[in-house]
Amino acid sequence: MPAKSKAQQKAAGAALAAKRGDMKKSELKGASREMEKSMTEGELEDLAETKHKKLPERKTSK
């Protein structure tokens, strides 16, 4: 599942880094903290590897 925004892609990347041990889990904030707890490494990889060239900075609510 690709990321819907650049913010989601960045949060997934941070959560993935923490899950792999590249950064401390205590450094995570907000969405990335919740993603790290609730998603598998594979799911985080899918979100984090999304190309962000055409993604909006933040998803607009409808």
N, C-alpha and C positions, 0 to 999 in steps of 0.2 A: 504494500500500500504506500503510495508516494505521499510526501508531505504536502499540505495544503498551503503553507506559507513559509517564508524564510525563517520566521520566528520559531515555528514548529520544527523545522529542520535543524536549527541551531540548538534547540533544547534537546532534541533527540541525540545530537552529537555529544553534548555534554553528559547526558545520562549514560550513553554508551561508553564514554571514557571512564566514568565512575564505575560502571559495572565491570569493566575490564581491569580496573585497578590503576589506571593511568592518572587519575585525580582522586582526591578524597571525596567521599560521599557527603561529608559535612559542608563542602563548598557549594553543593547544589542548592538551588532556590526554585521555588514555584513549580512550574510545570515539569521541569527536568527532574526534580526530586520525585514527583509522583510517577513520571515515566519510568524512572530507574526501578522503583518498587514494583510496578504493575506489569511491565512488559519484559519479554524475553530479549536476549541479545540479538536474535535474528530479526525480531520485529523492529528493534531500535536501528539495526543496520539498514533495513529497508527505508526507514524514514530519513536517516542521516545521509544516505547516499543519493538522495533525490537531487537532481540538478536544480539549482535555484535561480537560473537566469531569467525565467519568465514568471516566477512566483511573486505574489504580492508580499510586501514586508509583513503585514499582518492580515489575517483573514477577516473580511468584513462580515458582520452578523446580519442575518436576513430575517 
